[in-house]
């Protein structure tokens, strides 16, 4: 391979990374539908206005690229958490699994005062886009950790009617994601002094996430399920 080819590949990788990081920030701040591929390329310093489309092909592929960029190290950390749980005989412990979901995300992606992040808000805004990898957690190696966590947590929901178990996971993931995204926002805008220290915040978030996961199904909910056994479970 020539020196020129190596240099070109390096420039291409740098351009791609730059657009991934810009896309993460803009999608976090304005939502996926509020940003064009053209604007992402421009803000990343690309003279070619079609650079983002050239490198990624579509907005969905760019969203996947952002997820992969952040989730590869998160996944590695999460798999380590799961290995530790298994070694300690806690591989199906609800609190341990919630921590395996939460802590790698916070440790790897949540910013600090003076060093803000955008990934958690990106997740909230982009996570429900159709056709992306995180919509099918079993699809990629870099989603394997969260796929294991979800599978094991759902297995602990014998007290929840089968029709509600997927919703219970979605409630947990949404609650944790929005709580982290809210803290991320406050850090960016200089309000970190008003926040609980990170260890307190994470422990309290774990407490409440475990409570959400293990909450009993009320008689009212059971009655609604009995009255509407064939109703689409996502209908309000």
C-alpha positions as CSV (number, residue, x, y, z in Angstrom):
1,X,0.0,0.0,0.0
2,X,1.4,3.4,-1.0
3,X,2.1,6.2,1.4
4,X,-0.5,8.3,-0.4
5,X,-3.1,5.5,0.1
6,X,-2.4,5.2,3.8
7,X,-2.6,9.0,4.2
8,X,-5.9,9.1,2.3
9,X,-7.3,6.3,4.4
10,X,-6.3,8.2,7.5
11,X,-7.9,11.4,6.3
12,X,-11.1,9.4,5.5
13,X,-11.2,7.9,8.9
14,X,-10.7,11.3,10.5
15,X,-13.4,12.8,8.4
16,X,-15.8,10.0,9.3
17,X,-15.1,10.3,13.0
18,X,-15.6,14.1,12.9
19,X,-19.0,13.6,11.3
20,X,-19.9,11.0,13.8
21,X,-19.1,13.3,16.7
22,X,-21.0,16.3,15.1
23,X,-24.0,14.1,14.4
24,X,-24.1,12.9,18.0
25,X,-24.2,16.5,19.3
26,X,-26.7,17.8,16.7
27,X,-29.0,14.8,17.0
28,X,-28.8,15.2,20.8
29,X,-29.7,18.9,20.7
30,X,-32.2,19.0,17.9
31,X,-33.5,15.5,17.3
32,X,-32.8,13.2,14.3
33,X,-35.4,14.9,12.1
34,X,-34.1,18.4,12.9
35,X,-30.7,17.9,11.3
36,X,-29.8,17.2,7.7
37,X,-26.8,15.1,6.5
38,X,-25.6,18.2,4.6
39,X,-25.5,20.3,7.8
40,X,-23.6,17.5,9.6
41,X,-20.9,17.5,6.9
42,X,-20.7,21.3,6.8
43,X,-20.3,21.6,10.6
44,X,-17.7,18.8,10.6
45,X,-15.6,21.0,8.2
46,X,-16.2,19.0,5.0
47,X,-16.1,21.1,1.8
48,X,-18.1,18.5,-0.1
49,X,-21.7,19.1,1.0
50,X,-22.5,15.4,0.2
51,X,-19.7,14.1,2.4
52,X,-21.9,12.6,5.1
53,X,-24.0,10.8,2.5
54,X,-20.9,9.5,0.8
55,X,-19.4,8.1,4.0
56,X,-22.6,6.7,5.5
57,X,-25.2,6.5,2.8
58,X,-28.2,7.3,5.0
59,X,-29.2,9.0,8.2
60,X,-30.0,5.6,9.7
61,X,-26.5,4.3,8.9
62,X,-25.0,7.4,10.5
63,X,-27.1,6.9,13.6
64,X,-25.9,3.3,13.7
65,X,-22.3,4.6,13.4
66,X,-22.7,6.9,16.4
67,X,-24.2,4.1,18.4
68,X,-21.4,1.7,17.5
69,X,-18.7,4.4,18.2
70,X,-20.0,4.8,21.8
71,X,-21.4,1.3,22.5
72,X,-18.3,-0.7,21.6
73,X,-16.4,0.4,24.8
74,X,-19.7,0.4,26.8
75,X,-20.4,-3.2,25.6
76,X,-16.9,-4.3,26.6
77,X,-17.4,-2.8,30.1
78,X,-20.9,-4.3,30.4
79,X,-19.7,-7.8,29.5
80,X,-17.1,-7.4,32.2
81,X,-19.8,-6.5,34.7
82,X,-21.8,-9.6,33.7
83,X,-18.7,-11.8,34.0
84,X,-18.2,-10.5,37.5
85,X,-21.8,-11.2,38.4
86,X,-21.6,-14.7,37.1
87,X,-18.4,-15.4,39.0
88,X,-20.1,-14.1,42.2
89,X,-23.2,-16.2,41.7
90,X,-25.3,-13.1,41.0
91,X,-25.8,-13.5,37.3
92,X,-29.6,-13.3,37.6
93,X,-29.7,-10.8,40.5
94,X,-32.0,-7.9,39.7
95,X,-29.9,-5.2,41.3
96,X,-26.7,-6.6,39.8
97,X,-28.3,-6.6,36.3
98,X,-29.6,-3.1,36.7
99,X,-26.1,-2.0,37.7
100,X,-24.7,-3.9,34.7
101,X,-27.0,-1.8,32.5
102,X,-26.5,1.5,34.2
103,X,-22.9,1.8,35.4
104,X,-21.0,1.1,32.1
105,X,-23.2,3.7,30.4
106,X,-22.5,6.3,33.1
107,X,-18.8,5.4,33.4
108,X,-18.2,5.5,29.7
109,X,-20.5,8.2,28.3
110,X,-21.7,10.6,31.0
111,X,-19.7,13.8,31.1
112,X,-18.3,15.8,33.9
113,X,-18.2,19.5,34.7
114,X,-15.9,21.1,32.1
115,X,-16.1,18.0,29.9
116,X,-19.8,17.7,28.7
117,X,-21.2,14.8,26.8
118,X,-24.1,14.4,24.4
119,X,-24.5,10.6,24.0
120,X,-27.2,10.1,26.5
121,X,-29.4,12.7,24.9
122,X,-28.6,11.3,21.5
123,X,-29.8,7.9,22.8
124,X,-33.1,9.4,23.9
125,X,-33.6,11.2,20.6
126,X,-32.3,8.5,18.2
127,X,-33.0,5.2,20.0
128,X,-36.5,4.7,18.5
129,X,-35.5,5.3,14.9
130,X,-36.7,2.4,12.7
131,X,-34.1,0.2,11.1
132,X,-31.2,0.8,13.4
133,X,-29.2,-1.8,15.3
134,X,-30.4,-0.9,18.8
135,X,-33.9,-1.8,17.7
136,X,-32.7,-5.4,17.5
137,X,-30.3,-6.0,20.3
138,X,-29.3,-9.4,19.1
139,X,-28.1,-8.1,15.7
140,X,-24.6,-6.8,16.5
141,X,-21.7,-7.9,18.8
142,X,-21.6,-4.4,20.3
143,X,-25.2,-4.7,21.6
144,X,-24.6,-8.2,23.1
145,X,-24.1,-7.0,26.6
146,X,-27.4,-5.1,26.8
147,X,-29.1,-8.0,25.0
148,X,-28.0,-10.3,27.8
149,X,-29.1,-7.9,30.5
150,X,-32.5,-7.5,29.0
151,X,-33.0,-11.2,28.5
152,X,-32.0,-12.0,32.1
153,X,-34.1,-9.2,33.6
154,X,-37.2,-10.3,31.7
155,X,-36.6,-13.8,33.0
156,X,-37.0,-12.4,36.6
157,X,-40.5,-11.0,35.8
158,X,-42.6,-14.0,36.7
159,X,-44.7,-11.7,38.9
160,X,-45.6,-9.6,35.8
161,X,-48.1,-10.8,33.2
162,X,-46.4,-12.0,30.0
163,X,-48.1,-9.3,28.0
164,X,-46.4,-6.6,30.1
165,X,-42.9,-7.9,30.4
166,X,-41.5,-6.2,27.3
167,X,-43.1,-3.0,28.4
168,X,-41.5,-3.3,31.9
169,X,-38.1,-3.5,30.2
170,X,-38.9,-0.5,28.0
171,X,-40.0,1.5,31.1
172,X,-36.8,0.6,32.8
173,X,-34.6,1.5,29.9
174,X,-36.5,4.7,29.3
175,X,-36.3,5.7,32.9
176,X,-32.6,5.2,33.2
177,X,-31.9,6.8,29.8
178,X,-33.9,9.9,30.6
179,X,-32.4,10.3,34.1
180,X,-28.9,10.1,32.7
181,X,-29.8,12.5,29.8
182,X,-31.2,15.0,32.2
183,X,-28.0,15.0,34.3
184,X,-26.0,15.3,31.1
185,X,-28.0,18.4,30.2
186,X,-27.5,20.0,33.6
187,X,-23.7,19.3,33.5
188,X,-23.4,20.9,30.1
189,X,-25.3,24.1,31.2
190,X,-23.2,24.6,34.3
191,X,-25.7,23.4,36.9
192,X,-23.6,20.5,38.2
193,X,-23.3,22.2,41.6
194,X,-27.0,21.6,42.2
195,X,-26.7,17.9,41.6
196,X,-26.1,15.1,44.0
197,X,-22.6,13.7,43.9
198,X,-22.2,11.1,41.2
199,X,-21.9,8.0,43.5
200,X,-25.1,9.1,45.3
201,X,-26.9,9.8,42.1
202,X,-26.0,6.4,40.6
203,X,-26.9,4.5,43.8
204,X,-30.2,6.3,44.1
205,X,-31.0,5.8,40.4
206,X,-30.2,2.1,40.9
207,X,-32.6,1.9,43.9
208,X,-35.5,3.4,41.9
209,X,-34.8,1.4,38.8
210,X,-34.8,-1.8,40.8
211,X,-38.1,-0.7,42.4
212,X,-39.5,-0.1,38.9
213,X,-38.4,-3.5,37.7
214,X,-39.7,-5.4,40.7
215,X,-42.9,-3.4,41.2
216,X,-46.0,-5.6,41.7
217,X,-48.8,-5.5,39.2
218,X,-51.8,-3.7,40.8
219,X,-55.3,-5.1,40.9
220,X,-56.3,-2.2,38.6
221,X,-53.8,-3.2,35.9
222,X,-54.7,-6.8,36.2
223,X,-58.4,-5.8,35.8
224,X,-57.7,-3.8,32.7
225,X,-55.8,-6.8,31.2
226,X,-58.7,-9.1,32.0
227,X,-61.2,-6.7,30.5
228,X,-59.1,-6.2,27.3
229,X,-57.3,-9.5,26.7
230,X,-56.9,-8.9,23.0
231,X,-56.3,-5.2,23.0
232,X,-53.0,-3.9,21.5
233,X,-50.9,-3.4,24.7
234,X,-49.5,-0.2,23.3
235,X,-52.9,1.5,23.0
236,X,-53.4,4.1,25.8
